[in-house]
């Protein structure tokens, strides 16, 4: 792993961020045939490339800030949760499935309600639209817990809205609270095992050299949209997936799609053939040639 400091942070701040990131040691099983829950539900191509290029991957110190804030949140809540007799915080469990070890650490297991709670620091937007990855993650946690003899009847997210605004809360009655509890759909054990089996087959194929490309969902693909615009107005009249006919007195604005994860959130992207060939990769944008006068 190589470290960069693209924002020219003061050296002491850069070192603090780097140390905090490195000190957040993974305490689960390690090896070729091991997967954390986060790795299991994540893209096999991303994980495989990260493992293959572990010494070459670059991380900017500023990119560790979200993880650092998450560490702080979990540490505080872990100490507080441990004070309640019915709370079991930060428990890691593992299951051997088809020759692979799958492990997960739950933020909180509430024994009275038989509930798994996972803490997240995210946005109001996420609260409104949800994230399928959270449903997948918590249901795999439940499957592991049940396999270890700990029954789970409920799943929920304790969401801390990092971009919460008091002014919006006063203005809109539908605006969420700064901290909200989000119930998560509970799958059957058969549904969870079928999902795990599908994901494990993909990771096994990747480990054997048959690396599957990331899906649009895994790339957080934002599709290209076409906006019907009116001169003198900033917002769009309407948005379309395909380029529409332009009404008289209007114009069409192309809002280029992009692979959000590849572009900004994947450390393995520089080593990825799929990203290298992606038309939304800035490196593939055509250069403007100016003809000589």
N, C-alpha and C positions, 0 to 999 in steps of 0.2 A: 504494500500500500504506500502510495506517495501522497504527501500533503502539499496543498497550495494555499496561498493567502491572497486571492485575487482582489480583495477589497483593501489590502494594505492595513489590516488591523494592527494595533499596537502589539508588539511581540508578546507581551505578558498575557493579553487577552487571547491571542491566537493559541498560546500554549495551554491556557486554562480550558479552552474549548476542546482542544485536541486531547488533553488528559481526561476530561470528563467523558468524552466519547470512548476512549480506550479502556477506561475503568468500568464501563458498563458491560462487564464480562458476561458472556452467555454461559449459563450454568447447566445446560442440558447435555445430553449425550452427543458425542461428535464422531464422525467417521463417514465413510463413503455411503453407507446405507442407512443414514440417519436424516430425519427431516423434522424441523420444528413445524408447528401448525402454520406459522406465518410463511415458511418456505413451501409447505405443501400446497397452500392455496395460491401462492405466487407463481409467476411464469417460470417454467422449467428452463427455458432458454436463458433468462436473466441469471438464475441461480448457477447454472452450469458455467456460463461465461465468467461470473464473479469468482467461482472456484478456480477456473483455469487460469485467470489473469489476476489472481489475488495480489501478486507483487507489483503489477503494473498499473493497477487502477488508481486514479487520482481522486482525492476528496478535498474539497475546499473547506476550510475551517468554518466558514459561515453556514455551510450545508448541515452542520451538526447541531445547529440551534434547535430545530424542532425536536430532535431526539433528546437534547439536554432538558428542554422544558417538560417533555414527557417523563423523563427520569425523575425530575423534581416533583411532579404531580404524583407519580406512583409512590415515591418514597414517603411523602407526607401522608397520603391516604393509607398506605400500608401500616404506618405507625398508629394512626387513629383507629383503623379497623381492627387491629390486634387487641384493642382494649375491650371489645365486646366478646363475651363468651361464645356467642353463636357464629362469630366471624372467623374464617380461616383464610388469611391473606397470603398471596404470593405462593401458591402451592404448585409444584411441577409434578406431573404424572406422565407416564409413558406406556405405550402399547407396542408389542411386536406384531406386525401385520405383514404377512407374506414375505417374511425375511427382512423387513425393514423396521427400524425403530422410529415411531412417530411420537413426539413429545410436545407437551404444551403446559404453559404456566398461566393459571387463572389469576386475575387480580384479586378476586374475592369469591369465596364460596360461603353462602349463608345457610347454615345447617337447619335452621327452623323452617325456612321456606324452601329449602333444597333448590337454591337459586345460584346461578353463576352470574356475576356482575363484572363487566369489563369497563375500565375507565378510558375515556378518549378525550383528547383535547383537539377540537376541530372547529368547524364554522357553523354559523346559523344556516347557511345554504345546505350543509350536510344534514342537518336536522330536518330540514324541509323535504329533501329528496331521498335521504337514506343512502346506504352503501351496501350492495350485495355482499361485498367482502366481509363485512361485519357479521352478517347472518351466517356465512360460511364458516368463519372463524369460530364463533361461539358454538355452533352446532358440532364442530369437530372437537372442541373442548368438552362438550357434553358427552360425546361418544367415548372419548378417552376416560372421562370421569366415571361413566357408567361401567365401562370395562374393568375399572379398578374398584368396583363395588361401592361407588358413591353416587346415589341416585340424584338426578336433576330434573326438576319439574318446570323451572322457569329460567329464562335467559333475558338479560337486559344490559343496556349500555348506560353508564353514567357519563353523560356528555357535558363537557365544559366548553361553552361556546366562546372561543378566544376572540372573535370579532364582534361580540355582543355590544350593542349601543343603547344606552339609557334613553336617548332621544327617540329612537325607533320604538322602544318598548312603550313609551308614553303615547306615541302617535298611533300605533297599531295594536288592537286587542289580540290579534293572532300572532303577534311576535312572541317567540319563546322566551323563557326565563334564561338567565345566564347559565344555570346548571339545570339539566333536565334528565329525567330517567326515561329511556326509550326501550319499551318491550321489544323483544326479538322473537320472531316466529320460531317455534320449536319443531324440528323435523322428527320423524320416526327414526329409530335406530337403523332400520333397513335403508332408509333414504340417506342417512349420514354415511353408512358403510359403502353404499353404492357410489356416492360422491368421492369418498376417500379412495376407493378402488380405481375410479377413473383418473383421479389426479396422480395416484402412485404409478399407474401405467405410463403416463406422460413423463414423469421424473425418471423412471427406470429406463425408458427409451433414450432420454437425454444423456443419462449416465453411461449408456452403452454406445454413444456416439450418434444416435439418431435424434438430433435435437429438433424438437418441433418449433416452428415459428410462433411468435406471440400473436394471439388473436387481437382483433380491434379492441375488445373489452380490456384485455391485459395491457394494451398500449395506451389505454385511456384516450381512444381516438375521438377527436372532435371533428365531425364531418364539415365539409365545405357547405356554406349557406349562401343563398342569393337574396339580397335585400332590395325590395322596391323602395326607392328613396324619392323624396320630393325636394326640389331646390328650396333652400331657406329653412328646411326642417332637419334637425339632427338625428332624430330617431326614425327607425324604419316604418314604412306603411305596413309592410308584411314581409315575412321570411319564408323562403322556399328551399326545398332540397334540390330541385332541378331549376335551371335558369328559365324564368317565365318570360312571357311577352311583356314588353315594356309599355305601360300605358302612356298616352300623350302627356307631355309636361313632366314626366318622371325620368329617372335613370336607374340602372341596375348596378348595385354595388356587390362585388364578389368578396365574401368573407372566407378567406382560405382556411380550410381545416388543418389540423396538425395532430401528430402523435405526442400528446402532452407528456406522458411518462418518459418516452424515449428522449424527448428534447430536453427535459429539465430534471427528471427524477430517476434516471437509471445510470449508475456508475459504470455499467458494462457496455453502454451504448457505443463507445469508441471502438469496441472489438466485435460489434454485431453487424453481420452482413445484411440482415434485414433492414436495419436502420440506415446502413450505408446506401441502400438502394431505394429508400423511402423518398418519394417525391416531395414530402413535406420537410425533409431534412434541409436546413438552411445551406448546407454545403452543396446541395444539388440545385440551388436557385441559379438560373441562367444569368451570366454576367452581361451587363449592358455594353454593347460595342458602339462606340461613337465614330461615325464615318469622318474621315479627314475632310476639312473644308477646302 
